[in-house]
Amino acid sequence: MAPIRSTAAPTIKGTAAVGGKVTATTGSWSPAADSHTYQWQPDGKTIAGATAASYTLPSTLQGKQLTVVVTARKAGHPTVKATSTGVLVKGAAPKATKAPSITGTAKVGSVLTLSRGTWTRPRTTTSGTRTGRPSPAPPEPPSPRPARSAASGSPRR
């Protein structure tokens, strides 16, 4: 008997970022499949045990192209596989624990001072022998400078 065929590729839905959860759709099959199985693959490599429809993304996948291979089965037909389009796994964004602020009076001749606030570092996870690496510290902001006069271009004090 002829194999079933994929009429629409599987897709990946959800947040493709470290710590995010993604879910595979099965795509469409003709004739309709009786069952489906899943295999998540970063950069085309199989992840042992990653065979559920949903997957939570560890930091070891940051920067990799993630696809899901869906295998369709129908009684009396050979099994067939279809692969989703890849999605890039992004890093986790830091979050402000104390918001940045500017103090001083915003007028010509006044000095404004910047407080850069404080930020969390994205969490990293360990998986097997791979260890996630934390992001480097953000650059220091420039030191405050006195406002300049529009007429002379020199600092006013």
C-alpha positions as CSV (number, residue, x, y, z in Angstrom):
1,M,0.0,0.0,0.0
2,A,1.2,3.5,-0.7
3,P,2.6,5.6,2.2
4,I,0.6,8.4,3.6
5,R,2.0,11.8,2.6
6,S,2.4,15.1,4.3
7,T,0.2,17.8,2.8
8,A,1.3,20.6,5.3
9,A,4.5,20.5,7.3
10,P,4.6,20.5,11.1
11,T,5.1,23.8,12.7
12,I,6.6,25.1,16.0
13,K,4.5,27.4,18.2
14,G,5.5,29.2,21.4
15,T,8.5,31.1,22.7
16,A,11.7,30.0,21.1
17,A,13.9,31.4,23.8
18,V,15.9,29.9,26.6
19,G,13.4,28.8,29.3
20,G,10.5,29.1,26.9
21,K,8.2,26.3,26.0
22,V,7.6,25.3,22.4
23,T,4.9,23.0,21.0
24,A,4.8,21.1,17.7
25,T,1.8,20.9,15.5
26,T,1.4,17.6,13.5
27,G,0.9,19.2,10.2
28,S,-1.6,17.6,7.8
29,W,-1.5,14.1,6.3
30,S,-3.3,12.3,3.5
31,P,-4.9,10.1,4.3
32,A,-5.3,11.2,8.0
33,A,-2.8,9.6,10.3
34,D,-3.8,7.3,13.2
35,S,-1.0,8.5,15.5
36,H,2.0,10.8,15.6
37,T,5.3,10.8,17.4
38,Y,7.8,13.7,17.9
39,Q,11.5,14.2,18.0
40,W,13.1,17.6,18.7
41,Q,16.4,18.4,17.0
42,P,18.7,21.4,17.4
43,D,20.9,21.8,14.3
44,G,19.7,18.5,13.0
45,K,20.9,16.5,16.0
46,T,18.6,14.3,18.0
47,I,17.9,15.2,21.7
48,A,17.6,11.9,23.6
49,G,14.2,11.8,25.4
50,A,12.8,14.9,23.7
51,T,9.9,13.1,22.2
52,A,6.8,14.9,23.6
53,A,4.7,17.4,21.6
54,S,6.0,20.2,23.9
55,Y,9.6,21.0,24.9
56,T,11.1,23.5,27.4
57,L,14.3,25.0,26.0
58,P,17.5,24.8,28.0
59,S,20.3,27.3,27.7
60,T,22.4,24.7,25.8
61,L,20.2,25.3,22.8
62,Q,20.8,29.1,22.6
63,G,21.8,30.1,19.1
64,K,20.8,26.8,17.6
65,Q,18.2,26.1,14.9
66,L,15.5,24.0,16.4
67,T,13.2,21.7,14.3
68,V,10.8,19.0,15.2
69,V,10.4,15.8,13.2
70,V,6.9,14.4,13.2
71,T,6.4,10.7,12.3
72,A,2.9,9.8,11.1
73,R,1.5,6.3,11.3
74,K,-1.6,4.8,9.7
75,A,-2.6,1.1,9.9
76,G,-1.6,-0.7,6.7
77,H,0.7,2.1,5.5
78,P,4.4,2.6,5.8
79,T,5.4,5.3,8.4
80,V,6.4,8.7,7.1
81,K,8.3,11.6,8.6
82,A,8.0,15.4,8.0
83,T,10.3,18.1,9.5
84,S,9.2,21.6,10.5
85,T,11.0,24.8,9.4
86,G,13.7,25.7,12.0
87,V,13.4,28.4,14.6
88,L,16.4,30.2,16.2
89,V,16.5,29.7,19.9
90,K,17.2,33.1,21.5
91,G,18.8,33.9,24.9
92,A,16.8,35.0,27.9
93,A,16.6,38.7,28.4
94,P,17.8,40.3,31.6
95,K,15.1,41.9,33.8
96,A,15.3,45.1,35.8
97,T,15.3,44.6,39.6
98,K,15.7,48.3,40.1
99,A,14.7,50.5,37.2
100,P,17.2,52.9,35.6
101,S,16.5,56.6,36.5
102,I,17.7,60.1,35.6
103,T,17.8,62.8,38.4
104,G,18.3,66.5,38.1
105,T,16.4,69.3,36.4
106,A,16.2,69.0,32.6
107,K,17.1,72.5,31.6
108,V,20.0,74.1,29.9
109,G,22.9,74.5,32.3
110,S,21.8,71.8,34.7
111,V,23.5,68.5,35.3
112,L,21.6,65.3,34.9
113,T,22.7,62.1,36.6
114,L,22.0,58.6,35.3
115,S,21.5,55.6,37.6
116,R,21.7,52.5,35.4
117,G,19.6,50.4,37.8
118,T,20.2,46.7,38.6
119,W,19.5,43.8,36.3
120,T,19.2,40.0,36.7
121,R,21.4,37.7,34.7
122,P,19.7,35.1,32.6
123,R,19.7,31.7,34.3
124,T,21.8,29.0,32.9
125,T,21.2,25.3,33.2
126,T,23.3,22.2,33.1
127,S,22.4,19.3,30.9
128,G,24.6,16.2,30.9
129,T,28.2,17.4,30.4
130,R,27.2,20.7,28.7
131,T,27.1,23.9,30.8
132,G,25.3,27.1,29.8
133,R,27.5,30.2,30.0
134,P,26.3,33.4,31.5
135,S,26.2,36.5,29.5
136,P,29.0,39.0,29.9
137,A,28.3,42.0,32.1
138,P,26.7,45.0,30.3
139,P,29.0,47.9,29.5
140,E,29.3,50.7,32.0
141,P,27.3,53.8,31.1
142,P,29.3,57.0,30.3
143,S,30.0,59.3,33.2
144,P,27.6,62.3,33.5
145,R,28.6,65.4,31.7
146,P,27.4,68.9,32.3
147,A,24.8,70.2,29.9
148,R,26.1,72.5,27.1
149,S,24.9,75.9,26.3
150,A,23.2,76.1,22.9
151,A,24.9,79.5,22.2
152,S,28.5,78.7,23.0
153,G,28.7,75.0,22.9
154,S,30.8,75.1,26.1
155,P,29.8,73.5,29.4
156,R,27.9,75.8,31.8
157,R,28.6,75.6,35.4
